Amino acid sequence: MEFWHGFLLITRVHLLAAASPGPDFVLVSQQTLAKGRRTGLICSLGITLGLAVHIIYSVLGLATVIAHSQPLLTAIKWLGGSYLIYLGWQGIQAKPKKPLDLAASENVGIDTSNTKSTEQTPLLPTKKPSMNSDSTFAILRRGFFCNVFNPKAPVYFVAIFTLVLSPNIPLWQLSIYGVWMMVLQMAWFSTVVMLLSIPAIHRRFQRFEHWIDRVLGTAMIVLGLNLILRSR
């Protein structure tokens, strides 16, 4: 019963933590609205892999060391804040799509096989790769580092593994809890991605892609500056 009690406790606490607004949520929203479902899901996977780093050092007992070491926390805050500012700066430099690129992206997936005239050649291609598309690894890395450099994570996992759960829980049980937290994290952000990538919603945001990048990029810069200025 102790295992399932901890399992349910972890589920409630971590879902609330994952759903709370923060750098991860801002990044996933920006990537999904601007670049689509695939990018959002890959970014979510990167965030989940970043969470694995926090879980591993927490299971090994290092979270307490990090959370109580001011120099380490300050270094993480500077790294995390700088990385968020870097991502935000990339966002605010976004430029509007050219009309041809915008029309091509809106025409992706449209079936033209039933058109009456076979002699007319469409002026716009039905598929065209995005001019600013990133590689899978680049998207994965972006989400991974966004989560790894979050200075609030060590403090959060100290609370999870020492205050919420009993400190004498066996390693195998902690490992199961850690994997379950990763599943919850991926499930939450996948849900966010699926909602934001609904065709009707995504098409509407396509025309304002550069403004989404700029607004959410500004938000990431604010989050990054907040981390750095609050470091001691």
C-alpha positions in Angstrom: 0.0 0.0 0.0 3.0 2.3 0.7 4.1 2.0 -2.9 0.6 3.0 -4.3 0.3 5.8 -1.8 3.5 7.3 -3.0 2.6 6.6 -6.6 -0.7 8.6 -6.3 1.1 11.3 -4.4 3.8 11.6 -7.1 1.1 11.7 -9.7 -0.8 14.6 -8.1 2.2 16.7 -7.2 4.1 16.3 -10.5 1.0 16.9 -12.7 0.5 20.2 -10.9 4.2 21.0 -11.3 4.2 20.2 -15.0 1.1 22.2 -15.7 2.4 25.3 -13.9 3.5 28.1 -16.3 7.3 28.2 -16.8 10.1 28.1 -19.4 9.2 24.6 -20.6 5.5 25.5 -21.2 6.5 28.7 -23.1 9.0 26.9 -25.3 6.6 24.1 -26.2 3.8 26.5 -27.0 6.1 28.7 -29.2 7.5 25.7 -31.0 4.1 24.2 -31.7 2.3 27.3 -32.7 5.1 28.5 -35.0 6.3 25.2 -36.4 3.7 22.6 -35.9 2.9 19.3 -34.1 6.1 17.4 -35.0 8.3 20.2 -33.7 6.2 20.5 -30.5 6.4 16.8 -29.8 10.1 16.5 -30.4 10.6 19.5 -28.1 8.4 17.9 -25.5 10.6 14.7 -25.7 13.7 16.8 -25.2 12.2 18.4 -22.1 11.3 14.9 -20.8 14.9 13.7 -21.4 16.1 16.7 -19.5 13.8 15.7 -16.6 15.6 12.4 -16.6 18.9 14.1 -15.6 17.2 15.7 -12.6 15.7 12.4 -11.6 19.0 10.5 -11.8 21.0 12.9 -9.6 18.1 13.1 -7.2 17.9 9.3 -6.9 21.6 9.3 -6.2 21.1 11.8 -3.5 22.8 14.8 -5.2 19.7 17.0 -5.3 20.2 18.0 -1.7 23.9 18.9 -2.3 22.9 21.1 -5.3 20.0 22.7 -3.6 22.1 23.6 -0.5 25.1 24.8 -2.5 24.8 28.5 -3.3 27.6 28.6 -5.8 26.2 25.6 -7.7 22.7 27.1 -7.7 24.0 30.5 -8.9 25.9 28.8 -11.7 22.8 26.9 -12.8 20.8 30.1 -12.6 23.2 32.0 -14.8 23.4 29.1 -17.3 19.6 28.7 -17.4 18.9 32.4 -17.6 21.5 32.9 -20.4 20.1 30.0 -22.4 16.5 31.4 -22.1 17.7 34.8 -23.2 19.5 33.1 -26.2 16.2 31.3 -27.1 14.2 34.5 -26.7 16.6 36.5 -28.8 16.2 34.0 -31.6 12.4 34.4 -31.3 12.3 38.2 -31.4 14.4 38.1 -34.6 11.7 36.2 -36.4 10.5 37.7 -39.7 7.1 37.4 -41.5 6.8 34.6 -44.0 6.8 35.5 -47.6 3.4 35.2 -49.3 4.5 32.3 -51.4 5.9 30.4 -48.4 2.7 31.1 -46.4 0.4 29.9 -49.1 2.6 26.8 -49.6 2.4 26.0 -45.9 -1.4 26.4 -45.9 -1.6 24.1 -49.0 0.3 21.2 -47.4 -1.9 18.1 -47.3 -4.6 19.6 -49.7 -5.8 16.9 -52.2 -5.8 18.4 -55.7 -6.3 15.0 -57.5 -9.9 15.7 -58.2 -9.6 19.0 -59.9 -11.5 19.3 -63.1 -8.6 20.6 -65.2 -5.6 18.4 -65.6 -3.9 20.8 -68.0 -3.5 23.6 -65.5 -0.4 23.5 -63.4 -0.8 24.9 -59.9 1.2 28.1 -59.4 2.1 27.0 -55.8 3.6 23.6 -54.8 1.5 21.5 -52.5 4.5 20.7 -50.4 7.4 22.9 -49.6 9.9 22.5 -46.7 9.9 25.3 -44.2 12.7 27.9 -44.7 13.3 27.9 -40.9 12.9 24.2 -40.2 15.3 22.8 -37.7 16.8 19.3 -37.5 15.3 16.8 -35.1 18.4 16.9 -33.0 18.4 20.7 -32.8 14.7 20.7 -31.6 15.5 17.9 -29.1 18.5 19.7 -27.8 16.5 22.9 -27.4 13.9 21.3 -25.1 16.6 19.2 -23.3 18.7 22.2 -22.2 15.7 24.3 -21.4 14.7 21.8 -18.7 18.2 20.8 -17.6 19.2 24.5 -16.9 16.1 25.1 -14.8 17.5 26.1 -11.4 14.2 25.4 -9.6 14.4 21.7 -10.5 17.0 20.7 -7.8 14.9 22.4 -5.1 11.7 20.7 -6.4 13.2 17.3 -6.4 14.6 17.8 -2.9 11.0 18.4 -1.8 9.8 15.4 -3.8 12.3 12.9 -2.6 12.8 14.0 1.0 9.6 15.8 2.1 6.8 14.3 0.0 8.2 10.7 0.1 9.9 8.8 2.9 13.7 9.1 2.8 14.1 5.3 3.3 12.3 4.3 0.1 14.2 1.6 -1.8 16.1 2.5 -5.0 13.9 0.3 -7.2 10.8 2.2 -6.0 12.4 5.6 -6.5 13.3 4.5 -10.0 9.7 3.6 -10.8 8.6 6.9 -9.5 11.2 8.7 -11.7 10.1 6.9 -14.8 6.5 7.6 -14.0 7.3 11.4 -13.7 8.8 11.3 -17.1 5.7 9.6 -18.5 3.5 12.3 -16.9 5.7 15.1 -18.2 5.6 13.8 -21.8 1.8 13.1 -21.5 1.1 16.6 -20.3 3.2 18.4 -23.0 1.9 16.1 -25.7 -1.6 17.1 -24.7 -0.6 20.8 -25.0 0.9 20.1 -28.4 -2.1 18.2 -29.7 -4.5 21.0 -28.6 -2.3 23.8 -30.1 -1.8 21.9 -33.3 -5.5 21.4 -34.1 -5.7 22.4 -37.8 -8.2 25.2 -37.3 -6.1 26.7 -34.6 -2.8 26.1 -36.3 -3.8 27.6 -39.6 -5.0 30.7 -37.8 -1.7 31.2 -36.1 0.4 30.5 -39.2 -0.2 34.1 -40.5 1.0 35.4 -37.1 3.9 33.1 -36.7 6.5 35.8 -36.5 4.5 37.7 -33.8 4.1 34.4 -31.8 7.9 34.0 -32.0 8.5 37.6 -30.9 6.0 37.6 -28.0 7.0 34.3 -26.6 10.6 35.1 -27.3 10.2 38.2 -25.2 8.6 36.1 -22.5 11.6 33.8 -22.4 14.0 36.8 -22.2 12.0 38.1 -19.2 12.1 34.6 -17.6 15.9 34.5 -18.2 16.6 37.9 -16.8 14.4 37.1 -13.8 16.5 34.0 -13.1 19.8 35.9 -13.4 18.8 39.0 -11.4 17.4 36.9 -8.6 20.7 34.9 -8.3 22.8 35.6 -5.2 
